[in-house]
């Protein structure tokens, strides 16, 4: 596309959109620079056999596209779709979309909210906490060597878990851990007046030190914004009890890898479980792979079923076509 055409498309506003017939078969663009998004096609077709779908390398007429379903779409591409009515992330995060300076700000940006994704994250966080707290890495090693040796057993009620980020995923993980007997606290940007009984809440900049000071395990489930980028860095690590465990199930950009390695080497941190890393895939020669007190998983904490993505996209598009605003729309001012 020429520079002139790109500029013209980027200037499109809602008033320039072509009229839409609500029952017209939708045209969906599946856009990612890292994933083959065609895995979603059967799920969409199961719901709307008449659906039209496009990919970044075969967009056809950009004016036909009603909705874009995205994970790390090519930079600037969304701005070239003049009649775009919905931008749908395939995950809970939308930071990968707001990172595009050319993102058309008049188009609703929606996240996925799905019970299976929430359950998946809760099970990952619970596993990460238990795996370290109960010394299962030692038992795995001992089992391969035929060694019968007991590691210290500390009741869950004496292990304090702090969750940074009390959105849908963070709150569900907190409740799952509390049900297992852990002492759970959480932190959010603003107050959470309706926290379940048993979860201690902290909020704002002033509430963070108290949360960190009482965290045997710190779980990061924050949205990625300019304020939270690098949250898992030297300043945070210094406020944790010596030997604390850090779990990053948020975004790779939350983590300062050099600061983490330094904190582990000094003993300020005892262990780290990382499902998100600053580089993905993490290069094979990266120091995080080789550190004995780091466990890396390849960003698999949870997944949204294709059927749920398709259903929510079509529901959200229908809502927008009817003049409404989907419940899962992100707030552009907050970036999540």
Residue frames as qw, qx, qy, qz and C-alpha x, y, z in Angstrom:
[[0.000, 0.889, 0.457, 0.000, 0.00, 0.00, 0.00],
 [0.395, 0.548, -0.033, 0.736, 1.34, 3.45, -0.90],
 [0.251, -0.152, -0.476, 0.829, 2.09, 6.09, 1.73],
 [0.286, -0.094, -0.120, -0.946, -0.76, 8.22, 0.43],
 [0.643, -0.268, -0.595, -0.401, -3.22, 5.35, 0.67],
 [0.531, -0.228, -0.680, 0.451, -2.02, 4.53, 4.18],
 [0.057, -0.053, -0.283, 0.956, -2.51, 8.14, 5.28],
 [0.460, -0.171, -0.319, -0.811, -5.98, 8.25, 3.81],
 [0.676, -0.281, -0.671, -0.122, -6.99, 5.04, 5.52],
 [0.430, -0.151, -0.594, 0.663, -5.51, 6.17, 8.82],
 [0.108, -0.037, 0.119, -0.986, -7.62, 9.31, 8.72],
 [0.414, -0.359, -0.698, -0.461, -10.87, 7.36, 8.48],
 [0.232, -0.128, 0.534, -0.803, -13.45, 8.21, 11.17],
 [0.294, 0.290, 0.877, -0.246, -16.70, 6.56, 12.20],
 [0.436, 0.638, 0.216, -0.597, -18.66, 9.00, 10.05],
 [0.294, 0.546, -0.598, -0.507, -16.77, 7.78, 6.98],
 [0.308, -0.064, 0.949, -0.020, -17.85, 4.17, 7.47],
 [0.340, -0.079, -0.672, -0.654, -20.11, 2.55, 4.95],
 [0.701, -0.221, 0.157, -0.660, -23.66, 1.70, 6.11],
 [0.069, 0.196, -0.976, 0.070, -23.90, -1.79, 7.58],
 [0.743, -0.213, -0.328, -0.543, -26.82, -4.18, 7.39],
 [0.514, -0.519, 0.584, -0.354, -26.87, -6.00, 10.75],
 [0.903, 0.013, 0.405, -0.142, -27.57, -9.39, 9.15],
 [0.606, 0.697, -0.380, -0.062, -24.92, -9.10, 6.44],
 [0.946, -0.106, -0.151, 0.266, -22.38, -11.94, 6.77],
 [0.324, -0.899, 0.217, 0.200, -19.44, -10.53, 8.69],
 [0.730, 0.549, -0.270, 0.303, -16.00, -10.19, 7.20],
 [0.679, -0.714, 0.148, 0.091, -13.33, -11.01, 9.78],
 [0.503, 0.693, -0.464, 0.227, -9.59, -10.36, 9.43],
 [0.892, -0.424, -0.026, 0.156, -7.32, -12.70, 11.40],
 [0.361, 0.835, -0.249, 0.332, -4.16, -10.73, 12.06],
 [0.714, -0.647, 0.220, 0.151, -0.91, -11.67, 13.76],
 [0.405, 0.770, -0.492, 0.009, 2.76, -11.40, 12.96],
 [0.132, -0.478, 0.838, -0.226, 3.65, -14.34, 15.25],
 [0.519, 0.092, 0.803, -0.277, 0.76, -16.83, 15.02],
 [0.138, -0.104, -0.771, -0.613, -1.03, -18.62, 12.20],
 [0.368, 0.091, 0.429, -0.820, -4.49, -17.37, 13.08],
 [0.558, 0.065, -0.560, -0.610, -6.24, -19.63, 10.60],
 [0.196, -0.082, -0.944, 0.254, -6.75, -22.11, 13.43],
 [0.240, 0.277, 0.489, -0.792, -9.76, -19.95, 14.33],
 [0.356, 0.114, -0.490, -0.787, -11.54, -20.37, 10.99],
 [0.360, -0.234, -0.887, -0.169, -13.43, -23.62, 11.82],
 [0.133, -0.411, -0.673, 0.601, -14.74, -22.08, 15.05],
 [0.214, 0.343, -0.010, -0.915, -16.08, -19.04, 13.21],
 [0.379, 0.067, -0.679, -0.625, -17.56, -21.15, 10.45],
 [0.213, -0.274, -0.925, 0.156, -19.32, -23.37, 12.99],
 [0.034, 0.532, 0.505, -0.679, -21.20, -20.30, 14.20],
 [0.420, 0.727, 0.034, -0.542, -21.58, -18.49, 10.86],
 [0.750, 0.120, 0.561, 0.330, -21.04, -20.77, 7.85],
 [0.463, 0.799, 0.283, 0.258, -21.41, -17.74, 5.58],
 [0.360, -0.850, 0.104, 0.370, -18.58, -15.80, 7.23],
 [0.648, 0.686, -0.143, 0.299, -15.87, -14.20, 5.11],
 [0.660, -0.680, 0.125, 0.294, -12.37, -14.23, 6.53],
 [0.514, 0.795, -0.215, 0.242, -9.09, -12.61, 5.56],
 [0.793, -0.391, -0.036, 0.465, -5.47, -12.73, 6.65],
 [0.190, -0.813, 0.157, 0.528, -2.72, -10.12, 6.62],
 [0.260, -0.308, 0.682, 0.610, -1.21, -11.56, 3.44],
 [0.001, -0.313, -0.789, -0.529, -4.58, -11.77, 1.69],
 [0.099, 0.329, 0.466, -0.815, -6.76, -8.87, 2.84],
 [0.227, 0.600, 0.702, 0.309, -8.71, -8.43, -0.36],
 [0.000, 0.693, 0.180, 0.698, -10.61, -5.14, -0.30],
 [0.249, -0.006, -0.620, 0.744, -9.80, -3.53, 3.09],
 [0.365, -0.153, 0.033, -0.918, -13.16, -1.76, 3.02],
 [0.697, -0.195, -0.581, -0.371, -14.96, -5.11, 3.39],
 [0.505, -0.024, -0.750, 0.427, -13.51, -5.90, 6.81],
 [0.479, -0.716, -0.253, -0.441, -15.83, -5.44, 9.78],
 [0.689, -0.690, 0.204, -0.090, -13.72, -6.87, 12.61],
 [0.496, 0.574, -0.617, 0.209, -10.09, -7.73, 13.21],
 [0.889, -0.456, 0.008, -0.038, -9.20, -10.61, 15.53],
 [0.381, 0.782, -0.396, 0.294, -5.64, -10.04, 16.66],
 [0.777, -0.566, 0.073, 0.267, -2.57, -11.10, 18.51],
 [0.392, -0.540, 0.363, 0.651, 0.39, -8.82, 17.81],
 [0.633, 0.686, 0.356, 0.048, -0.96, -7.64, 14.43],
 [0.595, 0.257, 0.154, 0.746, 1.41, -6.04, 11.93],
 [0.182, -0.519, -0.232, 0.803, 2.09, -2.46, 12.99],
 [0.140, 0.339, -0.205, -0.907, -0.09, 0.08, 11.23],
 [0.051, -0.151, -0.883, -0.442, -2.29, -2.48, 9.49],
 [0.002, 0.585, 0.763, -0.275, -5.45, -1.84, 11.50],
 [0.046, 0.619, 0.085, -0.779, -5.39, 1.81, 10.46],
 [0.078, 0.212, -0.649, -0.727, -5.74, 0.78, 6.81],
 [0.041, -0.377, -0.917, -0.122, -9.18, -0.78, 7.33],
 [0.096, -0.214, -0.049, -0.971, -11.62, 2.11, 6.74],
 [0.633, -0.346, -0.278, -0.635, -14.83, 0.37, 7.85],
 [0.460, 0.017, -0.812, 0.358, -13.42, -1.49, 10.83],
 [0.512, -0.605, -0.150, -0.591, -15.94, -1.64, 13.67],
 [0.821, -0.542, 0.135, -0.123, -14.27, -3.95, 16.18],
 [0.389, 0.572, -0.689, 0.218, -10.73, -4.89, 17.23],
 [0.890, -0.380, 0.004, -0.253, -10.80, -8.15, 19.21],
 [0.013, -0.602, 0.785, -0.147, -7.82, -9.52, 21.14],
 [0.786, -0.033, -0.590, -0.184, -7.64, -13.30, 21.44],
 [0.547, -0.118, -0.658, 0.504, -6.45, -12.98, 25.03],
 [0.334, -0.795, -0.446, 0.241, -7.13, -11.01, 28.19],
 [0.377, -0.520, 0.088, 0.762, -4.41, -8.50, 27.35],
 [0.466, 0.823, 0.309, 0.100, -4.76, -5.61, 24.91],
 [0.320, -0.789, 0.245, 0.464, -1.36, -3.98, 25.45],
 [0.522, -0.038, 0.641, 0.561, -0.11, -5.54, 22.20],
 [0.278, 0.718, 0.551, 0.321, -2.78, -3.49, 20.40],
 [0.133, -0.980, -0.113, 0.098, -2.27, -0.17, 22.19],
 [0.588, -0.451, 0.344, 0.576, 1.45, -0.47, 21.44],
 [0.455, 0.399, 0.529, 0.595, 0.62, 0.44, 17.83],
 [0.075, -0.386, -0.140, 0.909, 0.77, 4.25, 17.53],
 [0.233, 0.028, -0.501, -0.833, -1.44, 4.08, 14.43],
 [0.001, -0.349, -0.925, 0.150, -4.23, 2.17, 16.23],
 [0.186, -0.463, -0.387, -0.776, -7.58, 3.70, 15.17],
 [0.031, 0.009, -0.668, 0.744, -8.77, 5.10, 18.49],
 [0.543, -0.001, 0.025, -0.840, -12.42, 5.39, 17.48],
 [0.727, 0.024, -0.620, -0.294, -12.75, 1.60, 17.07],
 [0.748, -0.531, 0.238, -0.320, -13.68, -0.42, 20.20],
 [0.384, 0.431, -0.803, 0.149, -10.88, -2.69, 21.44],
 [0.830, -0.363, 0.043, -0.420, -12.13, -5.77, 23.30],
 [0.061, -0.440, 0.881, -0.159, -10.44, -8.42, 25.39],
 [0.642, -0.140, -0.709, -0.256, -11.57, -12.02, 25.82],
 [0.380, -0.336, 0.591, -0.628, -13.32, -12.87, 29.07],
 [0.786, 0.035, -0.521, -0.331, -13.95, -16.60, 29.31],
 [0.771, -0.534, 0.226, -0.264, -14.37, -18.96, 32.25],
 [0.972, 0.077, -0.018, 0.222, -11.97, -21.54, 30.84],
 [0.467, 0.615, -0.255, 0.582, -9.20, -18.96, 30.51],
 [0.372, -0.703, 0.296, -0.529, -9.76, -17.86, 34.11],
 [0.936, -0.301, 0.148, -0.105, -9.67, -21.46, 35.35],
 [0.853, 0.344, -0.139, 0.368, -6.49, -22.12, 33.38],
 [0.190, 0.688, -0.339, 0.613, -4.71, -19.17, 34.97],
 [0.632, -0.596, 0.258, -0.423, -5.88, -20.14, 38.45],
 [0.991, -0.107, 0.050, 0.068, -4.53, -23.67, 38.05],
 [0.665, 0.501, -0.229, 0.504, -1.20, -22.38, 36.74],
 [0.095, -0.712, 0.338, -0.607, -0.76, -19.94, 39.61],
 [0.818, -0.452, 0.207, -0.287, -1.76, -22.56, 42.18],
 [0.960, 0.130, -0.067, 0.237, 0.69, -25.04, 40.65],
 [0.445, 0.630, -0.285, 0.569, 3.52, -22.47, 40.63],
 [0.376, -0.678, 0.339, -0.533, 2.97, -21.59, 44.27],
 [0.922, -0.289, 0.192, -0.172, 2.66, -25.22, 45.41],
 [0.872, 0.374, -0.187, 0.254, 5.56, -26.44, 43.28],
 [0.322, 0.574, -0.438, 0.612, 7.99, -24.17, 45.10],
 [0.497, -0.565, 0.298, -0.588, 6.35, -24.03, 48.52],
 [0.930, -0.216, 0.223, -0.196, 6.23, -27.84, 48.79],
 [0.258, -0.635, 0.686, 0.245, 9.73, -28.32, 47.25],
 [0.893, 0.285, 0.319, -0.140, 8.52, -30.50, 44.39],
 [0.527, 0.751, -0.397, 0.004, 11.55, -29.63, 42.26],
 [0.190, -0.563, 0.778, -0.204, 13.65, -31.35, 44.95],
 [0.739, 0.008, 0.617, -0.270, 11.39, -34.40, 44.94],
 [0.792, 0.590, -0.035, -0.151, 11.57, -34.66, 41.13],
 [0.299, 0.719, -0.618, 0.112, 15.36, -34.59, 41.29],
 [0.404, -0.387, 0.773, -0.298, 15.47, -37.07, 44.17],
 [0.856, 0.211, 0.358, -0.309, 13.11, -39.42, 42.35],
 [0.720, 0.634, -0.276, -0.054, 15.38, -39.60, 39.32],
 [0.225, 0.609, -0.703, 0.291, 18.29, -40.46, 41.64],
 [0.735, -0.228, -0.638, -0.011, 16.48, -42.94, 43.85],
 [0.210, 0.170, -0.538, 0.798, 16.84, -40.71, 46.92],
 [0.423, -0.673, -0.593, -0.125, 14.26, -40.89, 49.75],
 [0.334, -0.078, -0.321, 0.883, 14.60, -37.50, 51.42],
 [0.080, -0.814, -0.575, 0.026, 12.00, -35.24, 53.00],
 [0.229, 0.385, -0.009, 0.894, 12.11, -31.49, 52.49],
 [0.037, 0.151, 0.538, -0.829, 10.70, -29.06, 55.08],
 [0.105, -0.553, -0.759, -0.328, 6.91, -29.06, 55.24],
 [0.022, 0.127, 0.272, -0.954, 5.29, -25.68, 55.91],
 [0.254, 0.571, 0.760, -0.178, 1.47, -25.51, 56.13],
 [0.237, 0.570, 0.444, 0.649, -0.25, -23.34, 53.51],
 [0.291, -0.895, -0.333, -0.064, -1.59, -21.16, 56.32],
 [0.528, -0.695, 0.119, 0.474, 1.99, -20.10, 57.06],
 [0.469, 0.049, 0.471, 0.746, 2.89, -19.25, 53.46],
 [0.166, 0.726, 0.255, -0.616, 1.92, -15.75, 52.39],
 [0.454, 0.314, 0.604, 0.575, 0.97, -15.18, 48.75],
 [0.093, 0.648, 0.114, -0.747, 0.64, -11.66, 47.34],
 [0.501, 0.469, 0.625, 0.372, -1.05, -11.12, 43.98],
 [0.043, -0.457, 0.100, 0.883, -0.28, -7.91, 42.12],
 [0.301, 0.047, -0.565, -0.767, -3.30, -7.31, 39.90],
 [0.280, 0.222, 0.829, -0.430, -6.82, -8.04, 41.12],
 [0.489, 0.212, -0.350, -0.770, -8.66, -8.08, 37.83],
 [0.896, 0.013, -0.110, -0.430, -10.70, -11.07, 36.71],
 [0.806, 0.245, -0.515, 0.155, -7.68, -13.40, 36.53],
 [0.194, 0.394, -0.620, 0.650, -5.97, -12.16, 39.66],
 [0.561, -0.277, 0.326, -0.709, -9.08, -12.34, 41.80],
 [0.940, 0.029, -0.206, -0.272, -9.86, -15.88, 40.63],
 [0.656, 0.307, -0.587, 0.361, -6.30, -16.99, 41.40],
 [0.109, -0.397, 0.535, -0.738, -6.52, -15.39, 44.84],
 [0.773, -0.185, 0.150, -0.588, -9.73, -17.26, 45.60],
 [0.905, 0.162, -0.392, -0.039, -8.27, -20.56, 44.41],
 [0.436, 0.349, -0.627, 0.543, -5.23, -20.16, 46.66],
 [0.370, -0.346, 0.412, -0.757, -7.36, -19.10, 49.61],
 [0.896, -0.087, -0.098, -0.423, -9.46, -22.24, 49.15],
 [0.821, 0.200, -0.485, 0.224, -6.24, -24.26, 49.48],
 [0.696, -0.616, -0.262, 0.259, -5.47, -22.63, 52.81],
 [0.550, 0.192, -0.045, 0.812, -2.92, -20.00, 51.76],
 [0.148, -0.740, -0.287, 0.590, -2.78, -16.54, 53.31],
 [0.442, 0.456, 0.480, 0.605, -3.60, -14.31, 50.37],
 [0.023, -0.736, -0.162, 0.657, -3.34, -10.57, 49.84],
 [0.537, 0.510, 0.491, 0.459, -3.67, -8.53, 46.70],
 [0.166, -0.516, 0.018, 0.840, -2.86, -5.15, 45.21],
 [0.394, 0.653, 0.566, 0.314, -4.68, -3.05, 42.65],
 [0.269, 0.332, 0.096, 0.899, -4.39, 0.45, 41.24],
 [0.373, -0.399, 0.009, -0.837, -7.66, 1.54, 42.85],
 [0.393, -0.172, 0.731, -0.530, -9.58, 0.18, 45.87],
 [0.435, -0.104, -0.816, -0.366, -11.51, -3.08, 45.51],
 [0.417, -0.307, 0.380, -0.766, -14.39, -2.65, 47.99],
 [0.885, -0.046, 0.027, -0.462, -15.99, -6.04, 47.33],
 [0.309, 0.443, -0.840, 0.060, -13.04, -8.38, 47.90],
 [0.800, -0.272, -0.508, -0.168, -14.06, -11.81, 49.21],
 [0.603, -0.732, 0.242, -0.205, -13.62, -12.31, 52.92],
 [0.898, -0.256, 0.254, 0.253, -10.15, -13.60, 53.72],
 [0.651, 0.404, 0.158, 0.623, -8.30, -11.68, 50.99],
 [0.313, -0.718, -0.132, 0.607, -6.44, -8.64, 52.29],
 [0.505, 0.734, 0.299, 0.341, -6.54, -5.77, 49.83],
 [0.364, -0.550, 0.074, 0.748, -3.98, -3.03, 49.20],
 [0.490, 0.741, 0.393, 0.239, -4.18, -0.31, 46.58],
 [0.141, 0.982, -0.058, 0.110, -2.30, 2.59, 45.07],
 [0.507, 0.584, -0.470, 0.426, 1.34, 3.51, 45.33],
 [0.282, -0.581, 0.500, -0.577, 1.05, 3.86, 49.09],
 [0.877, -0.210, 0.244, -0.357, -0.32, 0.36, 49.55],
 [0.815, 0.423, -0.395, 0.007, 2.39, -1.49, 47.64],
 [0.160, 0.546, -0.720, 0.397, 5.15, -1.62, 50.30],
 [0.592, -0.246, 0.562, -0.522, 2.84, -3.32, 52.81],
 [0.932, 0.245, -0.013, -0.266, 1.89, -5.96, 50.24],
 [0.659, 0.543, -0.497, 0.156, 5.49, -6.70, 49.28],
 [0.108, -0.569, 0.667, -0.468, 6.78, -6.84, 52.85],
 [0.642, -0.132, 0.627, -0.421, 4.49, -9.79, 53.60],
 [0.829, 0.420, -0.162, -0.332, 4.95, -11.86, 50.43],
 [0.631, -0.336, 0.678, 0.170, 6.65, -15.23, 50.60],
 [0.442, 0.257, 0.693, 0.508, 5.45, -15.59, 47.01],
 [0.210, 0.573, 0.031, -0.791, 4.68, -12.61, 44.77],
 [0.486, 0.384, 0.735, 0.276, 2.48, -13.31, 41.72],
 [0.062, 0.386, -0.174, -0.904, 2.37, -10.72, 38.94],
 [0.288, 0.492, 0.793, 0.215, -0.94, -10.62, 37.07],
 [0.037, 0.646, 0.120, -0.753, -0.97, -6.91, 36.31],
 [0.610, 0.745, 0.262, 0.069, -2.09, -5.41, 33.02],
 [0.623, -0.050, 0.164, 0.764, 0.85, -4.03, 31.04],
 [0.122, 0.966, 0.211, 0.090, 0.89, -0.24, 31.03],
 [0.380, 0.690, -0.305, 0.535, 3.59, 2.40, 31.14],
 [0.432, -0.682, 0.351, -0.474, 3.22, 2.39, 34.93],
 [0.897, -0.279, 0.314, -0.135, 3.60, -1.40, 35.33],
 [0.793, 0.520, -0.267, 0.173, 6.35, -2.00, 32.78],
 [0.421, 0.453, -0.585, 0.525, 9.39, -3.25, 34.70],
 [0.647, -0.601, 0.052, -0.467, 7.33, -3.83, 37.87],
 [0.953, -0.266, 0.040, 0.141, 9.34, -6.97, 38.59],
 [0.507, 0.673, -0.271, 0.465, 12.60, -5.09, 39.02],
 [0.473, 0.164, -0.576, 0.646, 15.18, -4.20, 41.62],
 [0.241, -0.322, 0.268, -0.876, 12.94, -1.81, 43.57],
 [0.822, -0.231, -0.160, -0.495, 10.21, -4.42, 43.99],
 [0.830, 0.045, -0.526, 0.181, 12.61, -7.25, 44.79],
 [0.264, 0.318, -0.529, 0.741, 14.32, -5.20, 47.51],
 [0.458, -0.304, 0.232, -0.803, 11.00, -4.83, 49.38],
 [0.870, -0.114, -0.389, -0.281, 10.25, -8.57, 49.47],
 [0.739, -0.570, 0.353, -0.064, 11.30, -10.80, 52.38],
 [0.043, 0.617, -0.757, -0.209, 14.71, -12.33, 51.73],
 [0.204, -0.085, 0.972, 0.085, 14.41, -15.59, 49.80],
 [0.576, 0.407, 0.353, -0.614, 10.97, -14.81, 48.33],
 [0.441, 0.208, 0.798, 0.355, 9.53, -16.57, 45.29],
 [0.278, 0.483, -0.085, -0.826, 8.41, -14.53, 42.26],
 [0.481, 0.352, 0.786, 0.164, 5.88, -15.75, 39.69],
 [0.180, 0.409, -0.215, -0.868, 5.41, -13.82, 36.45],
 [0.349, 0.383, 0.845, 0.133, 2.20, -14.91, 34.75],
 [0.226, 0.802, 0.211, -0.512, 1.55, -11.45, 33.34],
 [0.630, 0.774, -0.035, 0.042, 3.57, -9.97, 30.47],
 [0.831, 0.094, -0.088, 0.541, 7.23, -10.34, 29.63],
 [0.241, 0.626, -0.063, 0.739, 7.73, -6.58, 29.82],
 [0.597, -0.763, -0.056, -0.240, 6.81, -6.66, 33.50],
 [0.889, -0.358, 0.070, 0.276, 10.15, -8.36, 34.16],
 [0.147, 0.873, -0.465, 0.021, 13.62, -6.88, 34.35],
 [0.968, 0.054, -0.234, 0.071, 15.60, -10.06, 33.70],
 [0.485, 0.460, -0.464, 0.582, 18.96, -8.61, 34.75],
 [0.330, -0.507, 0.382, -0.699, 17.53, -7.40, 38.05],
 [0.926, -0.200, -0.021, -0.319, 15.94, -10.80, 38.63],
 [0.865, 0.215, -0.357, 0.280, 19.20, -12.66, 38.05],
 [0.202, 0.508, -0.467, 0.695, 21.06, -10.27, 40.35],
 [0.583, -0.437, 0.260, -0.634, 18.45, -10.72, 43.10],
 [0.981, -0.060, -0.143, -0.114, 18.65, -14.50, 42.77],
 [0.705, 0.351, -0.417, 0.454, 22.44, -14.49, 42.88],
 [0.011, -0.503, 0.438, -0.745, 22.47, -12.29, 45.99],
 [0.225, -0.224, -0.900, 0.298, 19.89, -14.47, 47.77],
 [0.278, 0.104, 0.225, -0.928, 17.35, -11.64, 47.98],
 [0.801, 0.131, -0.129, -0.569, 15.12, -13.88, 45.87],
 [0.556, -0.288, 0.776, -0.069, 15.03, -17.62, 46.34],
 [0.406, 0.209, 0.845, 0.278, 13.24, -18.76, 43.19],
 [0.344, 0.413, -0.100, -0.838, 11.39, -17.52, 40.12],
 [0.469, 0.336, 0.810, 0.106, 8.69, -19.16, 38.03],
 [0.123, 0.483, -0.209, -0.841, 8.32, -17.38, 34.70],
 [0.557, 0.463, 0.687, 0.058, 5.58, -17.96, 32.17],
 [0.384, 0.899, 0.158, 0.139, 6.30, -14.63, 30.48],
 [0.659, -0.342, 0.147, 0.654, 9.76, -13.37, 29.64],
 [0.061, 0.741, -0.090, -0.662, 11.06, -10.17, 28.00],
 [0.283, 0.409, -0.672, -0.549, 11.94, -12.10, 24.84],
 [0.697, 0.125, 0.654, -0.268, 9.59, -14.76, 23.48],
 [0.935, -0.227, -0.254, 0.100, 10.59, -17.31, 22.50],
 [0.442, -0.827, 0.331, 0.105, 13.36, -17.01, 25.05],
 [0.531, 0.652, -0.540, -0.046, 16.68, -17.56, 23.21],
 [0.940, -0.117, -0.313, 0.068, 18.28, -20.95, 24.00],
 [0.620, 0.183, -0.381, 0.661, 21.45, -19.27, 25.31],
 [0.256, -0.736, 0.017, -0.626, 19.64, -16.88, 27.67],
 [0.122, 0.324, -0.746, 0.569, 20.87, -16.91, 31.27],
 [0.640, -0.189, 0.264, -0.696, 17.35, -17.53, 32.60],
 [0.903, 0.106, -0.355, -0.220, 17.41, -21.06, 31.17],
 [0.651, 0.283, -0.604, 0.363, 20.66, -21.87, 32.95],
 [0.185, -0.485, 0.486, -0.703, 19.95, -20.44, 36.39],
 [0.275, -0.075, -0.948, 0.139, 19.30, -23.25, 38.90],
 [0.046, 0.395, 0.671, -0.626, 16.60, -21.25, 40.69],
 [0.396, 0.355, -0.124, -0.838, 14.53, -20.30, 37.65],
 [0.419, 0.268, 0.863, 0.090, 11.79, -22.34, 36.01],
 [0.244, 0.330, -0.272, -0.871, 10.60, -21.09, 32.62],
 [0.486, 0.397, 0.778, -0.029, 7.38, -22.22, 30.96],
 [0.238, 0.064, 0.507, 0.826, 6.65, -21.11, 27.36],
 [0.302, 0.075, 0.023, -0.950, 3.74, -18.70, 27.99],
 [0.404, -0.169, -0.833, -0.338, 1.24, -21.53, 28.50],
 [0.124, 0.015, 0.671, -0.731, -0.44, -20.47, 31.74],
 [0.477, 0.458, 0.618, -0.425, -3.81, -20.37, 30.03],
 [0.071, 0.029, 0.674, 0.735, -5.44, -20.48, 26.62],
 [0.513, 0.316, 0.254, -0.757, -8.78, -19.29, 25.31],
 [0.551, 0.234, 0.789, 0.136, -10.66, -21.94, 23.31],
 [0.094, 0.037, 0.533, 0.840, -11.16, -21.04, 19.67],
 [0.142, -0.590, -0.748, -0.269, -14.92, -21.45, 20.06],
 [0.280, -0.747, -0.398, 0.453, -14.99, -18.84, 22.84],
 [0.223, -0.352, 0.241, 0.876, -12.96, -16.36, 20.76],
 [0.005, -0.248, -0.692, -0.678, -15.30, -16.79, 17.80],
 [0.220, -0.681, -0.698, -0.027, -18.44, -16.51, 19.91],
 [0.280, -0.703, -0.250, 0.604, -17.31, -13.40, 21.76],
 [0.193, -0.176, 0.392, 0.882, -16.09, -11.73, 18.57],
 [0.089, -0.398, -0.709, -0.576, -19.42, -12.23, 16.81],
 [0.293, -0.733, -0.586, 0.183, -21.38, -11.18, 19.91],
 [0.300, -0.567, -0.052, 0.766, -19.26, -8.05, 20.27],
 [0.110, 0.016, 0.526, 0.843, -19.57, -7.21, 16.59],
 [0.154, -0.593, -0.730, -0.304, -23.34, -7.58, 16.80],
 [0.315, -0.730, -0.409, 0.449, -23.43, -5.25, 19.81],
 [0.239, -0.390, 0.196, 0.868, -21.37, -2.63, 17.98],
 [0.033, 0.239, 0.678, 0.694, -23.50, -2.89, 14.84],
 [0.251, -0.693, -0.661, -0.138, -26.57, -2.28, 16.97],
 [0.013, -0.797, 0.028, -0.603, -25.03, 0.86, 18.45],
 [0.745, -0.664, -0.032, -0.060, -23.92, -0.60, 21.78],
 [0.128, 0.735, -0.626, 0.227, -20.61, -1.01, 23.58],
 [0.821, -0.049, -0.567, 0.031, -19.43, -4.52, 24.50],
 [0.676, -0.733, 0.010, -0.076, -18.85, -5.24, 28.18],
 [0.856, -0.238, 0.144, 0.435, -15.29, -6.36, 27.49],
 [0.422, 0.820, 0.001, 0.387, -14.15, -3.10, 25.87],
 [0.636, -0.177, -0.237, 0.713, -10.83, -1.77, 27.11],
 [0.092, -0.953, -0.176, 0.227, -10.43, 1.78, 28.35],
 [0.652, 0.595, -0.044, 0.468, -8.05, 3.64, 26.00],
 [0.130, -0.877, 0.245, -0.392, -7.08, 6.06, 28.77],
 [0.705, -0.548, 0.434, -0.114, -5.92, 3.19, 31.02],
 [0.303, 0.547, -0.747, -0.226, -4.61, 0.92, 28.28],
 [0.102, 0.011, -0.992, 0.069, -6.50, -2.12, 29.57]]
